[in-house]
Amino acid sequence: MLFRSLRNWSLNTGVGYTTALSFGNVQGGWGQVSGSFGMGRQLVKSLSFVSGFTASSYRSNAFAAYNRVIYSVVVGLGYSSRNIPIRFF
């Protein structure tokens, strides 16, 4: 019975790291570290509840205002006519 209950759920996670240098008229470096988590639950055959959370931390020596953490939350519905879901947020 446990498998039957879990097959209607989907979970995902992600981590990212970016760093860059600018040599143009605004010189300096910046970086970003981010993490994400997503969850979905099948409601009926073709319709699912989907949600996600992302946190990103920016770092810049040239622009102090960029040094902050940004959070993003999304909630919506997903539709699938077959095995490929489409998300509507």
C-alpha positions as CSV (number, residue, x, y, z in Angstrom):
1,M,0.0,0.0,0.0
2,L,2.9,2.3,0.6
3,F,4.0,2.2,-3.1
4,R,0.5,3.0,-4.2
5,S,0.4,6.1,-2.1
6,L,3.9,7.3,-3.1
7,R,3.4,6.9,-6.9
8,N,1.1,9.9,-6.9
9,W,3.8,12.2,-5.5
10,S,6.9,13.8,-7.1
11,L,9.8,15.5,-5.4
12,N,12.9,17.3,-6.8
13,T,15.8,19.3,-5.5
14,G,18.5,21.4,-7.1
15,V,21.7,23.3,-6.3
16,G,23.6,25.8,-8.4
17,Y,26.8,27.8,-8.2
18,T,27.8,30.6,-10.6
19,T,30.8,33.0,-10.7
20,A,31.8,35.6,-13.2
21,L,34.1,38.5,-13.9
22,S,33.3,41.7,-15.8
23,F,36.0,43.5,-17.8
24,G,33.8,46.1,-19.4
25,N,33.1,49.6,-18.2
26,V,31.9,48.2,-14.9
27,Q,34.7,46.0,-13.6
28,G,34.3,43.4,-10.9
29,G,33.2,40.0,-10.0
30,W,29.9,38.5,-8.8
31,G,28.7,35.1,-7.8
32,Q,25.5,33.2,-7.0
33,V,24.6,30.2,-4.9
34,S,21.1,28.8,-5.1
35,G,19.0,25.9,-3.9
36,S,15.6,24.7,-4.9
37,F,12.9,22.2,-3.8
38,G,9.8,21.2,-5.7
39,M,6.8,18.9,-4.9
40,G,3.8,17.7,-6.8
41,R,0.8,15.6,-6.1
42,Q,-1.5,14.0,-8.6
43,L,-5.1,15.1,-7.9
44,V,-6.9,13.3,-10.7
45,K,-5.7,11.4,-13.8
46,S,-4.6,14.5,-15.7
47,L,-4.4,17.2,-13.1
48,S,-1.7,17.7,-10.4
49,F,-0.9,20.2,-7.6
50,V,2.6,21.6,-8.0
51,S,4.8,23.8,-5.8
52,G,8.3,25.0,-5.5
53,F,10.7,27.0,-3.3
54,T,14.0,28.6,-4.4
55,A,16.6,30.5,-2.4
56,S,19.4,32.4,-4.1
57,S,22.3,34.2,-2.5
58,Y,24.1,36.9,-4.6
59,R,27.6,38.2,-3.9
60,S,29.3,41.2,-5.6
61,N,32.4,43.2,-4.7
62,A,31.4,46.0,-7.2
63,F,27.7,46.3,-6.2
64,A,27.1,46.0,-2.4
65,A,23.3,46.2,-3.0
66,Y,23.4,42.8,-4.7
67,N,24.7,41.0,-1.6
68,R,21.4,39.6,-0.4
69,V,19.3,36.4,-0.4
70,I,16.2,36.2,-2.6
71,Y,13.4,33.8,-1.9
72,S,10.8,32.6,-4.5
73,V,7.7,30.4,-3.9
74,V,5.4,29.1,-6.6
75,V,2.2,27.2,-6.3
76,G,0.0,26.1,-9.2
77,L,-1.6,23.3,-11.2
78,G,0.0,20.9,-13.7
79,Y,-1.9,19.3,-16.6
80,S,-0.8,16.1,-18.4
81,S,-2.7,14.6,-21.3
82,R,-0.2,11.7,-21.3
83,N,3.1,11.2,-19.4
84,I,4.6,14.7,-19.9
85,P,3.2,17.2,-17.4
86,I,2.7,20.9,-18.3
87,R,2.8,23.4,-15.3
88,F,0.5,26.4,-15.0
89,F,1.6,28.9,-12.3
